[in-house]
Amino acid sequence: MQQVERDYYSGIVEEVKNLTDEVEGKKRKLECWSKELDERQALTEFDRQKLDEEKKIKKMREKEAALHKILQLEKELDAKQKLELEIKSLKAKIQMMKHLGNANNADLQKKLEVMTAELGQKDEDLAYVESLNQTLIMKERQINDELQEGRKELIQVLKDTLSSTVRTTIGIKRMGEIDEKPFLNTFKQRFPPEEAQLQASTQCSLWQQYLNNPEWHPFKIIYYAEGNSEIQEIVDEEDERLQNLKLELGDDIYMAVVTALKELNEYNPSGRYVIPELWNFKEERKATLKEVIAYIVKNIKTLKRKR
């Protein structure tokens, strides 16, 4: 009886062990499958993002190529003014020849016929050029609208991928936003570190509010030359508020405020709020679409990791 009982329990233990081994084996297999599925899903997501980025870049390049073609055609249309002058001169010559001597003069008649035919051809050319010019103007407006949309898309892409604390060659500059560094540098010379930070932030915020107020417009109009219709709007350095700023807080803060003021007046004179812009920080100018696309293509792996 004892032997039977031992054999019975031994069989149970062996069966439990076998079942445990089987469960562990299935568990390991499931973990492998799960890991493989995760890797495939990650790879699929990466491929999808890569495809989306490539589509956006291709679209931008197509728009840029179209704009380049438009600009080339516009250069060709500069011949319009020359053509108009030629027509005017030809008409004057024809009128002059009609008033010359004998109308039966065969040579004179032949010259008149040739010049009249040439005038007719030039009139046709001018009509074609004017029609083409109107078409190109409409096409250029359409392309410009599409390029602006493209810039907005790229701004959003860089917003999602770039850290606001890291300065890169190509990035986003907030046009019309006052640089706080001159404030901080100035107040560090006047206050302890913690108070300097507070004073700098407070004063910078205060002047940002001044800039965003459309009722304050410290600009004046100047003409390039007397009798010239071309005008330019510049900062009025005699504005009382700006003069007090320069006197109380110094040249560096004054220039930071004036720079932001000029940017607002250029990018958003009516709304007077900060506008994001694609920027080439190395050359301190607006970045072209070509530069931004090249930067994204070159750094696409790094940008994806940040994203």
Beta strands, then each sheet from edge to edge (+ up, - down):
strand 1: 170-175
strand 2: 219-223
strand 3: 231-235
strand 4: 275-280
strand 5: 285-286
sheet 1: 1+ 4- 5+
sheet 2: 2+ 3-
end
